[in-house]
Each structure stands twice: as structure tokens, then as C-alpha cells.
Amino acid sequence: MEKNFIQQLFNAHQNSESIPSPQQVCEWLNGLLNILFPELAEVKYQSTRQLELEYQSLRLELFSILDTINNRLPGAPQFIENAFMERLPDIRASLLEDAEAILTFDPAATSLAEVIRSYPGFFALAVYRFAHTFHQAGVPLIPRILTEYAHGKTGIDIHPGAQIGRRFCIDHGTGVVIGETVVIGDDVKVYQGVTLGALSVKKDLLRVKRHPTIEDNVVIYAGATILGGNTVIGHDSIIGGNVWLVKSVEPHSRIYYQSQPKVLVGTSN
């Protein structure tokens, strides 16, 4: 019995697909964050040459990671590596906008350095923006390894397939869930415990938009749940805490629960 079981395990190992090492991927991620944001780095570079060597080392590490799944990539590992690294200036600029938005929205934030160094919302969003770039390129496995690493560190679960606009702010963050087909506009702010999810989890809906659309300048307060691929939250709306929504609301709406009695109330300007 035991020998048969050992043989089954051996066969499973022999037939298993090549998978990038999560440890290698996460170490590469942290190295990338350190080079992009000096607020996160433990050491300061003493020369441009020293920084360039680290940058090139990260490029080689990314190629090595991609090469482990070469047969599943939509293109050559070197092509995907080059395309990702070329996107880095834009990704960094977008993340600096995110950090500025958090600093602007959160009265407790005292500096940009504090946001970048210590805010879980910024970390989760940074990892998401890297993962989303890989996801857009058709790279398997790596995007989810990245976002699940951030999920474990922050309690914020963002699917790499979600589309998130500029200057996104996650305040506190714990328990935030953003599904695969969510579309979020610019200048949106969400608080802890917000779920942007699907009404159905049927596998045959894999290629269907299952998650809501949040337009520009929307604020979603703690504990709100918004579900469904046809649900659109109009721009400049405020969704109150603990609201449950499965239908669209017009722009400039205010949706909240009254305490006595507990009924859903909506207003539009």
C-alpha cells in the first residue's frame, strides 16, 4: 500500500507542470519595490553604477522566472521581460499618484514617505499594478502569486485582472475584495471590508463580466458590498457603510442605511 502511494506521488511529481518558485517571485518583487521607491530600501545606492547593476540583476531574475514557464507564455521570455521593464516608468508614475491620493484623502497621513513605507493599501496596489501588467500580457501563474502574496501581507485581495484607474485610495484596507472583472475609474476611494464581487460563481461564467463597475470620484465606505457585472455605480456617488447593492445607481447618488428603521435610502443631486 505504502509503496503504491509513494509511486503515485512520484508519478505526480514527474508529470507536474513547471511552476515559478513563489519565494523567487516574491524576492524579485521586493527587490523591484526597493529600487523603485527609496522609502522602502534598506540601503542607499552610492552611485548610479551600483543602482544600474541592481536594475540589470532584476531584469535577469525576471527572465529566469519567466523562463520556468516558457512553454506557457504567449511570447518569448525575453520579449515579455523587455515589455514589462519598459512599462516601469509609467507604473511608478501611477503609483506615486496613488500615494499622493492616499496622502490627500487620509488626514492621519503625515508624508508621502509614510504612505509608501507603511500603508498596506499602497503596498497592495503596487503589487496589483505589477501583476495586472503581467496579466494583460497573458502571463500565467505569476500574477496570482504576486497578488496572493500581497493578500497575505495586507488582507487586501485584488484580482490581477481587475481594471483600476488613476489615484486609487484604499484606506485601512483589511478585508477589501476586488474581483477579476471589476472596472474602477479615477479618483475612487474605498474603506476596509468593501467587497466588489460577483452575484454568481458558476464556472461557465468565466469569460463574462461578473463584477461591478465603479465610475470616477466614488467613495465606498466600510463594509459595503456591491455585486454583479451589470451593476454600475455612477460617478461622484457615495456608498455608505454596510450597504448591500446589486443594482446600478445614478451619478451623484448617496446610498446609505438609516438606523431607525434600517432601510436603504438613495438620493441623487
LOKE-970062 format. One line per field, with one value per residue: residue number from 1; residue in three letters; x, y, z of N, C-alpha, C, O in turn. Coordinates in steps of 0.001 Angstrom, whole numbers. Layout:
<nodes>
i (NUM ...);
aa (ala ...);
n.x (X ...);
n.y (Y ...);
n.z (Z ...);
ca.x (X ...);
ca.y (Y ...);
ca.z (Z ...);
c.x (X ...);
c.y (Y ...);
c.z (Z ...);
o.x (X ...);
o.y (Y ...);
o.z (Z ...);
</nodes>
This chain:
<nodes>
i (1 2 3 4 5 6 7 8 9 10 11 12 13 14 15 16 17 18 19 20 21 22 23 24 25 26 27 28 29 30 31 32 33 34 35 36 37 38 39 40 41 42 43 44 45 46 47 48 49 50 51 52 53 54 55 56 57 58 59 60 61 62 63 64 65 66 67 68 69 70 71 72 73 74 75 76 77 78 79 80 81 82 83 84 85 86 87 88 89 90 91 92 93 94 95 96 97 98 99 100 101 102 103 104 105 106 107 108 109 110 111 112 113 114 115 116 117 118 119 120 121 122 123 124 125 126 127 128 129 130 131 132 133 134 135 136 137 138 139 140 141 142 143 144 145 146 147 148 149 150 151 152 153 154 155 156 157 158 159 160 161 162 163 164 165 166 167 168 169 170 171 172 173 174 175 176 177 178 179 180 181 182 183 184 185 186 187 188 189 190 191 192 193 194 195 196 197 198 199 200 201 202 203 204 205 206 207 208 209 210 211 212 213 214 215 216 217 218 219 220 221 222 223 224 225 226 227 228 229 230 231 232 233 234 235 236 237 238 239 240 241 242 243 244 245 246 247 248 249 250 251 252 253 254 255 256 257 258 259 260 261 262 263 264 265 266 267 268 269);
aa (met glu lys asn phe ile gln gln leu phe asn ala his gln asn ser glu ser ile pro ser pro gln gln val cys glu trp leu asn gly leu leu asn ile leu phe pro glu leu ala glu val lys tyr gln ser thr arg gln leu glu leu glu tyr gln ser leu arg leu glu leu phe ser ile leu asp thr ile asn asn arg leu pro gly ala pro gln phe ile glu asn ala phe met glu arg leu pro asp ile arg ala ser leu leu glu asp ala glu ala ile leu thr phe asp pro ala ala thr ser leu ala glu val ile arg ser tyr pro gly phe phe ala leu ala val tyr arg phe ala his thr phe his gln ala gly val pro leu ile pro arg ile leu thr glu tyr ala his gly lys thr gly ile asp ile his pro gly ala gln ile gly arg arg phe cys ile asp his gly thr gly val val ile gly glu thr val val ile gly asp asp val lys val tyr gln gly val thr leu gly ala leu ser val lys lys asp leu leu arg val lys arg his pro thr ile glu asp asn val val ile tyr ala gly ala thr ile leu gly gly asn thr val ile gly his asp ser ile ile gly gly asn val trp leu val lys ser val glu pro his ser arg ile tyr tyr gln ser gln pro lys val leu val gly thr ser asn);
n.x (832 1840 4071 2820 1496 3657 4726 2638 2810 5356 4950 3122 4774 6599 4996 4052 3383 5762 6364 6748 8906 7325 8723 10981 9720 8540 10759 11999 10015 10124 12704 12359 10500 12103 14037 12543 11322 12820 12039 11376 13684 16391 19019 21029 21855 25147 26095 25299 26051 26044 23296 22391 23500 22040 19513 19800 20294 17810 16344 17478 16738 13961 13746 14686 12649 10422 11291 10949 8362 8222 7017 4357 3955 2815 4656 8189 10314 12238 11155 8794 9890 11348 9209 7800 9686 9971 7575 7827 8513 6012 4339 5473 5049 2252 1820 2949 1090 -1081 -127 -6 -2745 -3690 -2358 -3595 -6321 -6368 -6450 -4789 -2373 933 3032 4385 6379 5729 3315 4152 6007 4645 1864 -646 -2511 -1228 914 -454 -1710 473 1620 -532 -577 1786 1211 -1085 -53 1461 -668 -2185 -423 -746 570 781 75 2182 989 -1059 441 1810 -309 -1557 457 561 -2035 -1820 -64 -1411 -4170 -5767 -7452 -6945 -7817 -5646 -6714 -8538 -9554 -8188 -8330 -6656 -5039 -6053 -7418 -7031 -8190 -7194 -7973 -8030 -9640 -10712 -12046 -11605 -12867 -12231 -13279 -13906 -14273 -12784 -12925 -11238 -9822 -11106 -12203 -11937 -12948 -12128 -13121 -14745 -16477 -16246 -17855 -19088 -22354 -22851 -21051 -20619 -18815 -19036 -19329 -16951 -15728 -17331 -18404 -18556 -18457 -18834 -18962 -17271 -17577 -15861 -14599 -15922 -16873 -16623 -17807 -16903 -17409 -19298 -21023 -20935 -22329 -22292 -22143 -23557 -23961 -23591 -21953 -22634 -20735 -19197 -20624 -21647 -21301 -22648 -21603 -21797 -23765 -25666 -25560 -27014 -27768 -27669 -26713 -27496 -25349 -23921 -25295 -26412 -26117 -27304 -27772 -30488 -30611 -32913 -36006 -34027 -33490 -32764 -31695 -31728 -30369 -30244 -28364);
n.y (-1208 1289 1543 1709 4118 5888 5598 6716 9359 9983 9752 11837 14015 13776 14267 16787 20267 22815 25276 28625 29474 30545 31856 32862 34595 36452 37485 38727 40652 42251 43244 44779 46715 47983 49211 50955 52623 54534 54891 52410 50954 49303 50020 52678 53564 54063 55022 55789 53690 51492 51285 50769 48235 46685 47020 45762 43212 42556 42459 40189 38282 38345 37377 34770 33776 33901 32149 29662 28969 28876 27427 28054 30663 33585 34594 34984 34650 36723 38778 39387 40108 42422 44065 44401 45744 48080 49265 50122 52898 54227 52748 53287 56066 56121 54838 56652 58681 57330 57114 59825 60383 58867 60206 62702 62091 60869 62067 61276 60641 61719 62212 61634 59717 58220 57029 55421 53755 52470 52018 49646 49659 51000 49244 46888 47861 48571 46056 44894 46513 45773 43026 43159 44158 41978 40187 41373 40915 38272 36439 33504 32313 33846 36462 35836 34690 36934 38734 37208 37032 39709 39811 38047 39534 41930 41621 42500 41793 41731 40974 40192 40692 42755 46107 49081 52512 55750 57280 55834 55057 53174 52954 52023 49188 46351 43334 44145 43273 42799 41896 39845 40944 43523 47009 50020 53484 56710 58405 57169 56049 53618 51987 49851 46386 46433 44892 44101 42270 39163 38124 35513 32448 30599 28349 28416 31036 32191 33822 36007 39326 39698 41258 44477 47855 50760 54102 57307 59252 58163 57287 54647 53367 51668 48152 47916 46144 45382 43981 42069 41945 43739 45895 49268 51892 55151 58066 60285 59465 58447 55684 54324 52925 49376 48959 47012 46254 45426 46470 49111 52559 55999 58695 60942 59970 59221 56671 54879 53366 53926 54323 53939 53156 50309 50803 50911 53844 56110 58930 61479 64134);
n.z (0 923 -769 -3247 -2910 -2632 -5180 -6675 -5810 -6764 -9520 -9855 -9304 -11397 -13593 -13232 -13945 -14774 -12386 -11359 -8653 -5765 -3716 -5051 -6867 -5100 -3776 -5916 -6457 -4089 -4345 -6639 -5756 -3860 -5452 -6968 -5135 -2892 -281 646 587 2212 2127 833 -2481 -3618 -5947 -9402 -11018 -9287 -8732 -11328 -11818 -10004 -11060 -13584 -12665 -11592 -13940 -15163 -13285 -13539 -16162 -15709 -14051 -15764 -17709 -16597 -17158 -19847 -21963 -21682 -22126 -23954 -25671 -26334 -23418 -23091 -24631 -23208 -20766 -21533 -22381 -19991 -18357 -19795 -19239 -16651 -15900 -16322 -14639 -12147 -12023 -11941 -9503 -7728 -7986 -6816 -4192 -3505 -3608 -1438 630 404 893 3431 6611 8642 7545 7289 5562 2255 2243 4515 3703 1519 2752 4879 4527 4089 1996 -79 -611 -1420 -3697 -5283 -5797 -7129 -9499 -10789 -11135 -12714 -15092 -16000 -16253 -18312 -20362 -20788 -19201 -17309 -13914 -12483 -12020 -10090 -8040 -7174 -6345 -4370 -2517 -1668 -647 1552 3171 3663 3867 1848 -1056 -4300 -7496 -10204 -12721 -12533 -13426 -12677 -12147 -12161 -9308 -7079 -3922 -1062 2075 5284 4696 5359 4582 2155 -982 -4379 -7351 -10334 -12791 -12199 -12825 -12249 -12000 -12135 -9270 -7076 -3865 -1353 1658 4514 4416 2171 -489 -3816 -5800 -7317 -8398 -9030 -8951 -10889 -12931 -15695 -16283 -16617 -18637 -18660 -17769 -14457 -12247 -10541 -11979 -11144 -11292 -11896 -9113 -6876 -3549 -1289 1581 4707 4859 2839 250 -3084 -5877 -8956 -12531 -14126 -12572 -12000 -10507 -10430 -11359 -8948 -6718 -3374 -1367 1405 4632 5128 3221 908 -2406 -5481 -7820 -10265 -9623 -10075 -11283 -8832 -6643 -3257 -1171 1543 4812 6959 10493 12016 10816 9653 6585 3098 1631 -1017 -2668 -5156 -6505);
ca.x (0 2684 4881 1947 1243 4904 4826 1667 3376 6474 4369 2551 5888 7180 4059 3570 3839 6754 5733 7749 9003 6747 9760 11780 8892 8341 12047 12153 9082 10638 13842 11831 9947 13213 14748 11619 10926 13874 11422 11285 15003 17136 20321 21052 22853 26223 26421 24398 26511 25560 21866 22209 23802 20901 18426 20051 20131 16370 15936 17895 15913 12649 13886 14789 11313 9581 11801 10445 7062 8431 6074 3005 3937 2343 5803 9482 10541 12970 10232 7899 10743 11601 7958 7478 10636 9659 6388 8105 8356 4590 3783 5954 4346 884 1858 3175 -225 -1859 377 -463 -4181 -3836 -1924 -4616 -7587 -6277 -5907 -3781 -1108 1724 4000 4394 7266 4976 2353 4862 6715 3894 429 -950 -3220 -252 1647 -1336 -1952 1714 1732 -1581 -241 2749 520 -2010 756 1712 -1957 -2503 488 -1069 1473 42 618 2909 107 -1738 1456 2071 -1430 -1803 1486 62 -3221 -1375 592 -2233 -5598 -6435 -7486 -7228 -7509 -4817 -7473 -9345 -9072 -8252 -7878 -5603 -5233 -6939 -7094 -7584 -7937 -7170 -7761 -8266 -10899 -11151 -12026 -11884 -12920 -11490 -13797 -14223 -13713 -12804 -12466 -10217 -10120 -12043 -11705 -12680 -12537 -11969 -14275 -15546 -16438 -16724 -17872 -19990 -23608 -22803 -19692 -20637 -17594 -19296 -19343 -15547 -15390 -18389 -18196 -19321 -18228 -19390 -18193 -17298 -17136 -14925 -14923 -16856 -16386 -17354 -17442 -16554 -18368 -20239 -20909 -21510 -22211 -22927 -21492 -24362 -24101 -22730 -22071 -22399 -19666 -19437 -21576 -21154 -21959 -22445 -21138 -22654 -24777 -25639 -26090 -26957 -28295 -26948 -27194 -27195 -24297 -24209 -26204 -25978 -26797 -26923 -28792 -30944 -30529 -34268 -35702 -32900 -33896 -31851 -32153 -30895 -30703 -29406 -28371);
ca.y (0 2477 1635 2206 5535 6584 5610 7703 10682 10175 9987 13186 14965 13659 14780 18123 21385 23694 26423 29520 29441 31740 32573 33607 35682 37471 38152 39648 41754 43151 43946 45781 47808 48699 50051 51984 53527 54566 54813 51004 50332 49249 50650 53699 53319 55040 55536 55379 52386 50477 51124 50140 46813 46058 47047 44707 41942 42305 42048 38798 37453 38240 36443 33425 33385 33678 31003 28412 28666 29266 26766 28549 32104 33973 35034 34627 35270 37978 39789 39787 40821 43764 44826 44770 46741 49338 49851 50519 54341 54565 52119 54055 57351 55851 54520 57900 59329 56612 57509 61205 60334 58398 61312 63746 61639 60398 63116 60713 60502 62931 62431 60639 58634 57372 56252 54407 52818 51755 51841 48390 49941 51320 48022 46005 48462 48454 44670 44729 47160 44878 41790 43473 44288 40599 39609 41921 40309 36863 35602 32735 31977 34906 37495 35398 34553 38281 39316 36425 37462 40961 39448 37508 40560 43112 41336 43125 40792 42349 40074 40904 41041 43959 47328 50144 53771 56547 57911 54972 55135 52174 53414 50894 48126 44961 42740 44617 42257 43370 40738 39791 41785 44863 48172 51169 54701 57528 59152 56390 55732 52575 51717 48447 45496 46610 43790 44325 40862 38599 37536 34083 31934 29472 28273 28732 32497 32596 34880 37014 40342 39257 42180 45809 48988 51925 55243 58249 60083 57468 56882 53478 53275 50359 47062 47899 45042 45726 42744 41903 42521 44815 46950 50431 52982 56374 58944 61247 58912 57989 54464 54291 51708 48190 48897 45850 46729 44506 47186 50345 53824 57131 59604 61869 59352 58989 55441 54600 52776 54673 53494 53646 51737 50037 50677 51501 55137 56666 60272 61991 65593);
ca.z (0 1030 -1973 -4311 -2660 -2957 -6630 -7154 -5558 -7693 -10846 -9843 -9418 -12740 -14593 -12857 -14763 -14179 -11732 -10761 -7199 -5129 -2974 -6025 -7388 -4066 -3563 -7054 -6224 -3060 -4926 -7563 -4953 -3224 -6414 -7453 -4057 -1867 1057 1028 533 3469 1905 -215 -3512 -3523 -7272 -10478 -11477 -8349 -8964 -12634 -11679 -9341 -12044 -14560 -11948 -11523 -15293 -15343 -12403 -14164 -17288 -15145 -13581 -16942 -18463 -15995 -17763 -21240 -22876 -21447 -22373 -25297 -26452 -25760 -22105 -23212 -25146 -22108 -19805 -22066 -22387 -18605 -17863 -20478 -18603 -15268 -15622 -16236 -13431 -10995 -12009 -11494 -8068 -7000 -7939 -5807 -2873 -3285 -3320 -56 1489 343 1464 4820 7478 9542 6822 7500 4487 1191 2671 5439 2917 733 3632 5908 4298 3387 761 -1123 -957 -2185 -5000 -6051 -6269 -8146 -10770 -11445 -11522 -13808 -16305 -16453 -16653 -19623 -21335 -20937 -18409 -16306 -12591 -11794 -11464 -8873 -6991 -6667 -5605 -3158 -1562 -1084 133 2830 3978 3940 3979 705 -2120 -5597 -8600 -11190 -13912 -12323 -14081 -11672 -12728 -11527 -7988 -6290 -2496 -155 3445 6231 3724 5738 4143 840 -2042 -5694 -8227 -11590 -13879 -11695 -13508 -11340 -12659 -11485 -8037 -6265 -2530 -651 3033 4887 4367 951 -1444 -5181 -6143 -8321 -7918 -9284 -9063 -11807 -13731 -17096 -16431 -16525 -19579 -18600 -16748 -13290 -11126 -10833 -12490 -10257 -12096 -11282 -7945 -5982 -2226 -786 2996 5276 4931 1724 -698 -4384 -6633 -10265 -13696 -14697 -11566 -12256 -9527 -11190 -10891 -7863 -5740 -2075 -903 2849 5276 5254 2162 8 -3679 -6621 -8969 -10551 -9077 -10941 -10808 -7730 -5670 -1878 -771 2931 5674 8121 11694 12502 10724 8775 5191 2138 1162 -2063 -3134 -6241 -6594);
c.x (867 3537 4069 1692 2478 5072 3858 2207 4518 5963 3792 3644 6478 6307 3596 4141 4896 6065 6832 7744 8364 7779 10608 11008 8769 9637 12332 11259 9644 11866 13404 11267 11054 13915 13855 11317 11983 13321 11354 12648 15692 18509 20181 22164 23877 26604 25363 24753 25998 24070 21608 22470 22648 19708 18599 19925 18662 15821 16271 17061 14516 12701 13931 13435 10414 10009 11310 9088 7078 7367 4643 2877 3429 3462 7083 9675 11248 12073 9327 8672 10980 10351 7599 8403 10406 8451 6679 7999 6893 3955 4207 5229 2918 846 2145 1889 -1118 -1438 -52 -1949 -4430 -3461 -2976 -5883 -7510 -5672 -4841 -2416 -331 2712 3866 5269 6547 3997 3055 5470 5784 2432 152 -1683 -2275 494 797 -1569 -706 1857 678 -1154 850 2030 -408 -1258 1088 428 -2350 -1649 218 -161 668 785 1239 1991 -567 -760 1713 918 -1772 -749 1044 -1164 -2817 -757 -362 -3698 -6423 -6312 -7910 -6851 -6691 -5554 -8326 -8710 -9283 -7608 -6831 -6056 -6249 -6471 -7808 -7207 -8148 -6988 -8159 -9635 -11436 -10995 -12444 -11761 -12296 -11974 -14300 -13555 -13884 -12222 -11389 -10752 -11203 -11387 -12575 -12077 -12516 -13276 -15159 -15354 -17033 -16702 -18895 -21254 -23606 -21356 -19647 -19420 -17831 -19407 -17928 -15224 -16406 -18025 -19120 -19321 -18596 -18390 -18381 -16753 -16296 -15507 -15983 -16144 -17261 -16886 -17419 -17722 -19369 -19946 -21650 -21247 -22829 -22253 -22253 -24538 -23080 -23007 -21665 -21373 -20144 -20492 -20859 -21984 -21634 -22000 -22212 -23804 -24557 -26306 -25936 -27595 -27586 -27541 -26716 -25994 -24817 -25194 -25555 -26782 -26333 -28070 -29170 -30904 -31911 -35300 -34558 -33393 -32880 -32451 -31197 -31337 -29774 -29506 -28892);
c.y (1259 2658 2160 3703 6370 6685 6629 9125 10988 10499 11399 14235 14960 14326 16207 19191 22181 24948 27316 29400 30695 32547 33423 34807 36806 38194 39138 40873 42747 43907 45055 46974 48645 49647 51190 53041 53510 54513 53373 50329 50382 49905 51687 53380 54450 55629 55071 53988 51269 50213 50415 48641 46068 45980 45918 43322 41564 41881 40582 37855 37276 37282 35008 32909 33046 32424 29673 28021 29033 28696 27242 30043 32415 34447 34613 35320 36624 39109 40306 40554 42249 44637 45283 45890 48096 50036 50444 52026 54757 53979 52910 55399 57182 55574 55756 58720 58665 57041 58936 61242 59880 59513 62413 63346 61365 61476 62604 60574 61808 63220 61340 59449 57680 56482 55107 53344 51941 51459 50548 48613 50261 50068 47107 46544 48386 47054 44399 45320 46370 43644 42031 43602 42912 39947 40092 41296 38821 35923 34835 32687 33154 36002 37076 35146 35911 38795 38513 36706 38753 40709 38942 38550 41646 42809 41954 42185 41458 41356 40825 41295 42282 45160 48502 51401 54477 57026 57133 54979 54025 52598 52254 49586 46724 44478 43255 43488 42923 42249 40945 40770 43139 45913 49366 52369 55423 58142 58473 56067 54653 52378 50211 47663 45645 45401 44241 42955 40481 38076 36028 33648 30706 29523 28645 30236 33078 33795 36023 38061 40056 40272 43611 46773 50166 53105 56222 58913 59466 57155 55731 53225 51831 49376 47005 46724 45420 44556 42856 42630 43649 45995 48049 51478 54266 57285 59901 60766 58557 56792 54300 52938 50636 48129 47631 46277 45670 45160 48526 51531 54951 57931 60541 61282 59288 57800 55062 53898 53763 53756 53091 54076 51519 49762 51375 52781 55640 58055 60630 63496 66045);
c.z (0 -219 -3150 -4176 -3013 -4473 -7236 -6968 -6522 -9094 -10950 -9990 -10818 -13797 -14321 -13782 -14017 -13641 -11156 -9239 -6604 -4357 -3914 -6562 -6367 -3728 -4698 -6871 -5209 -3551 -5869 -6803 -4319 -4187 -6930 -6406 -2958 -443 1569 1130 1892 3344 798 -1209 -3504 -4870 -8269 -10974 -10583 -8552 -10291 -12571 -11013 -10285 -13061 -13931 -11833 -12883 -15519 -14494 -12980 -15356 -16786 -14683 -14763 -17705 -17890 -16573 -19242 -22177 -22708 -21722 -23777 -26212 -25770 -24412 -22199 -23720 -24021 -21049 -20272 -22003 -20974 -18131 -18537 -19875 -17226 -15008 -15473 -14976 -12202 -10895 -11513 -9998 -7224 -6926 -6888 -4409 -2532 -2940 -1884 912 1539 1079 2965 5707 8439 8870 6902 6385 3441 1579 3617 4688 2198 1634 4447 5595 3518 2074 -378 -1564 -1836 -3591 -5884 -6627 -7349 -9485 -11511 -11991 -12706 -15131 -16873 -16965 -18051 -20724 -21535 -20189 -17360 -14966 -11847 -11252 -10164 -7731 -6351 -5813 -4349 -2099 -871 -210 1518 3739 4447 4237 2874 -490 -3423 -6693 -9645 -12460 -13761 -13024 -13132 -12239 -11895 -10146 -7144 -4842 -1735 1257 4416 5473 4107 5264 2831 -182 -3354 -6716 -9597 -12640 -13388 -12586 -12582 -12064 -11872 -10188 -7198 -4927 -1903 737 3292 4744 3149 38 -2769 -5844 -7192 -7661 -8072 -9438 -9981 -12733 -15190 -17350 -16413 -17399 -19599 -17549 -15576 -12152 -11522 -11469 -11549 -11051 -11268 -10024 -7031 -4662 -1735 645 3497 5253 3797 801 -1971 -5323 -8019 -11396 -14353 -13745 -11824 -11185 -10234 -10547 -9805 -6875 -4441 -1655 569 3372 5361 4240 1331 -1286 -4762 -7853 -9089 -9817 -9991 -10418 -9721 -6712 -4286 -1375 627 3637 6762 9337 12200 11468 9747 7362 4319 1588 100 -2435 -4275 -6239 -7941);
o.x (666 3718 4561 1673 2357 5501 4203 2076 4635 6472 3938 3475 6816 6812 2829 5233 4917 5288 7761 6689 8808 7724 10916 11559 8881 9619 12838 11694 9637 12052 13997 11527 10952 14336 14352 11085 12036 14031 11283 12756 15592 19098 19311 23265 23530 27343 24635 23871 25568 23630 20722 21752 22315 18983 17644 19500 18304 14930 15439 16717 13949 11798 13295 13106 9729 9174 11257 8699 6065 6878 3783 1798 3592 3238 7050 9249 10904 12211 9117 8174 10830 10421 7150 7938 10622 8314 5860 7442 6565 3136 3393 4842 2425 -65 1627 1627 -1830 -2279 -421 -2375 -5280 -4159 -3221 -6463 -8475 -4486 -4073 -1407 -871 3188 3313 4934 6734 3865 2609 5444 6099 1802 660 -1502 -2497 687 1261 -1619 -811 2177 965 -1353 832 2209 -503 -1770 1006 435 -2799 -2087 871 -113 -64 1977 867 2189 -642 -1102 1820 1132 -2232 -1036 1139 -1313 -3391 -906 -157 -4398 -7652 -5206 -9094 -5693 -7000 -5074 -8801 -7492 -10417 -6487 -6197 -7245 -7177 -5272 -9036 -6026 -9178 -5947 -8593 -10654 -12521 -9955 -13508 -10673 -11894 -11152 -15042 -12425 -15001 -11153 -10707 -11952 -12102 -10180 -13802 -10882 -12840 -14371 -16229 -14233 -18172 -15680 -19485 -21232 -24290 -20532 -18747 -19048 -16921 -19562 -17731 -14518 -16342 -17404 -20339 -20099 -18662 -17181 -19505 -15585 -16052 -16716 -16832 -14964 -18489 -15721 -17854 -18858 -20224 -18792 -22839 -20098 -23761 -21839 -21657 -25193 -21874 -24147 -20502 -21179 -21316 -21181 -19640 -23212 -20469 -22017 -23378 -24719 -23421 -27485 -24863 -27923 -26980 -28712 -25653 -25663 -25998 -25856 -24331 -27992 -25135 -29191 -28308 -31135 -32065 -35461 -34151 -33677 -32215 -33594 -29981 -32532 -28647 -30571 -28971);
o.y (2170 3781 2954 4448 7434 7715 7324 9974 12102 11397 12072 15223 16011 14880 16770 19042 22215 25596 26810 29242 31803 33776 34575 35899 37981 39387 40236 42001 43954 45077 46133 48121 49869 50739 52259 54205 52565 54140 53140 49243 51368 50303 51575 52982 55627 56611 54108 53197 50223 49064 49566 47858 44952 44985 45201 42373 40393 41034 39821 36757 36185 36466 34126 31742 32024 31725 28672 26856 29448 29387 26877 30615 31605 34677 33952 36464 37560 40256 41512 41535 43188 45805 46412 46878 49141 51255 51191 52414 55553 54627 53173 55818 58011 56027 55882 59378 59351 57300 59217 62025 60439 59743 62992 64153 61603 61778 63392 60407 62877 64349 60270 58304 56466 55300 53961 52158 50776 50707 50375 47843 49841 49851 46612 45783 48164 46887 43754 44682 46309 43266 41193 43200 42700 39247 39299 41162 38176 34731 35454 32985 33433 36442 37871 35367 36020 39242 39086 36626 38879 41324 39348 38467 42229 43651 41942 41822 41722 40950 41977 42146 42822 45223 48869 51364 53874 57159 57707 54914 53940 52604 51581 48941 45962 45123 42847 42833 43538 41712 42048 41378 43820 45732 49688 52282 54822 58365 59132 55840 54753 52573 49408 48196 45039 44944 44703 42525 41330 37639 35331 34381 29874 30579 29140 30665 34278 34701 36901 37726 40166 40153 43924 46546 50526 53102 55992 59105 60170 56804 55823 52911 50906 49720 46119 46350 45737 44176 43629 43781 44449 46980 47804 51896 54449 57265 60274 61581 58391 56864 54152 51938 50926 47322 47228 46628 45093 44472 49012 51523 54854 57846 60887 62032 59299 57906 54935 53840 54362 52553 52005 55278 52463 48620 52317 52791 55602 58337 60140 64069 67246);
o.z (-803 -689 -3952 -5156 -3620 -4992 -8192 -7849 -7031 -9765 -11970 -10705 -11362 -14773 -15102 -14329 -12787 -14342 -10525 -8624 -6903 -4339 -3606 -6698 -6719 -3426 -4470 -7102 -5452 -3215 -5898 -7166 -4250 -3805 -7285 -6731 -2171 491 2775 1700 2622 4349 -66 -829 -3400 -4940 -8030 -11311 -11070 -8545 -10383 -13192 -11409 -10300 -13362 -14589 -11961 -12960 -16013 -14931 -12919 -15535 -17362 -14896 -14758 -18279 -18603 -16486 -19805 -23070 -23510 -21563 -24690 -27401 -24733 -24255 -21477 -23295 -23894 -20497 -19491 -21620 -20777 -17562 -17922 -19985 -16691 -13982 -14593 -14326 -11317 -9804 -10747 -9305 -6114 -5919 -6154 -3548 -1392 -2090 -1192 1899 2597 1806 3691 5571 8992 9554 6617 6262 3698 1277 3534 5007 2259 1303 4689 6339 2410 1130 -1514 -2760 -2863 -4557 -7090 -7804 -8358 -10519 -12740 -13149 -13602 -16176 -18083 -17977 -18878 -21866 -22355 -20495 -16588 -14899 -10708 -10120 -9227 -6570 -5129 -4686 -3362 -905 350 846 2528 4958 5512 4801 2941 -890 -3632 -6798 -9950 -13209 -14760 -13195 -12823 -12746 -11029 -9857 -6576 -4569 -1755 1604 4366 5600 3244 5510 2417 -245 -3432 -6925 -9968 -13326 -14095 -13041 -12176 -12669 -11042 -10029 -6676 -4853 -1915 958 2416 4925 3093 -184 -2833 -6379 -7861 -6510 -7323 -9984 -9867 -13245 -15854 -18494 -16222 -16958 -20460 -16540 -15702 -11206 -12711 -11492 -11201 -11440 -10084 -9894 -6484 -4653 -1758 886 2810 5580 3789 591 -1942 -5546 -8238 -11256 -15074 -14086 -11863 -10985 -10592 -9332 -9746 -6261 -4408 -1591 939 2654 5628 4397 1081 -1285 -4935 -8820 -8133 -9436 -10604 -9235 -9695 -5995 -4152 -1174 881 3131 7406 9221 12760 11254 9070 7001 4750 1131 292 -2512 -4348 -6006 -8200);
</nodes>
